[in-house]
């Protein structure tokens, strides 16, 4: 099997008055090799006639391989998360792009950020080939719609403060690649996640993350090893990002949205644990703070509501910084 030599394309500016457009220049000669995730592996040959226990053991083995692939990518994941933090510290948006299984995993990770960490809805963009319909069923040909992807990028008016995470097991999906290219033209930060080496999504992303999971127990079924590795990586990226942005305190999700009785109780329990106050006090503080654990905690430490809001804003949402400032002022 020949190796693929992928050269990073260049964006050449064309100036026309005030507006600048960028032309994508790709090397003409690119050798292509077989996609690893599509390859039939001798390891799993005959899996359809194996005993059920043997087939399960082989597939579980594949899941461990997926975890190992993520562990090998830890340095790249860390660099990507820290770069994301710098862009999203103030007002940037987090954008997920993908098709098929990769798209559904990306959308799921993004959607969970709002209730878990109170990530603002207006700072989240979820792009999946085929739109909402593709969340429940395959949309024929959607992953090949590169023009539609570019139109979506244009409609959302990406900027340098934004971050786009492009996910594709093959590393070549036209829709996802077009999203990434469109984002780069707007100077947004791009993260590329793929399960095949030396592919365009990895070659063109600012921060490539290779999850080298190899061939699947069922050839081409990237919902298996590749999907597991993608799911873990997306969760690690977004969770580390939220920790770095101050949306986690002492291992607690202190920006959780209490949208049901269970989460309201969780908020009270967290606040009691952090402050040592009783249920009555914490419930009253949370009510006055409209459910914000951060504001309620500052209020229980002596601030009024407006003072707590101001202190938290000056601390860029970092509760630990706000408490340190409050304690320093009290000395």
Number of C-alpha atoms within 10 A of each C-alpha: 6 8 11 14 13 19 16 16 15 13 15 13 12 11 10 8 6 5 7 11 13 15 12 12 11 13 10 7 9 11 10 14 13 12 18 20 24 18 15 15 15 10 11 17 13 9 17 10 9 12 10 11 9 12 17 13 12 15 19 15 13 21 19 15 19 26 20 15 22 25 15 15 17 16 11 15 24 16 14 22 20 15 18 27 19 14 18 18 16 12 11 21 24 24 25 29 28 30 30 23 23 26 26 24 26 27 22 17 20 20 17 14 19 17 16 18 19 18 21 12 13 10 14 19 18 21 25 27 28 23 13 14 11 18 19 8 10 15 16 10 10 19 22 18 16 18 13 17 28 19 13 16 20 14 9 10 10 22 16 15 19 23 27 26 27 33 32 30 31 22 24 18 21 22 27 32 28 25 28 31 24 21 27 22 19 18 15 23 23 26 26 26 28 27 30 26 21 18 22 24 34 27 17 21 23 17 22 23 28 27 27 23 29 22 26 23 25 20 16 18 15 26 18 21 30 32 22 20 30 31 20 16 22 21 19 17 19 19 19 19 23 21 18 17 17 20 24 21 15 9 8 14 20 22 23 23 19 20 10 9 9 9 15 17 14 16 25 23 15 18 26 18 11 14 14 11 14 13 14 10 15 24 21 15 23 22 13 15 21 12 21 19 26 24 26 26 24 24 21 19 14 12 16 15 16 12 14 24 18 13 22 21 13 13 17 15 19 20 23 16 16 21 19 12 15 17 11 9 8 8 5
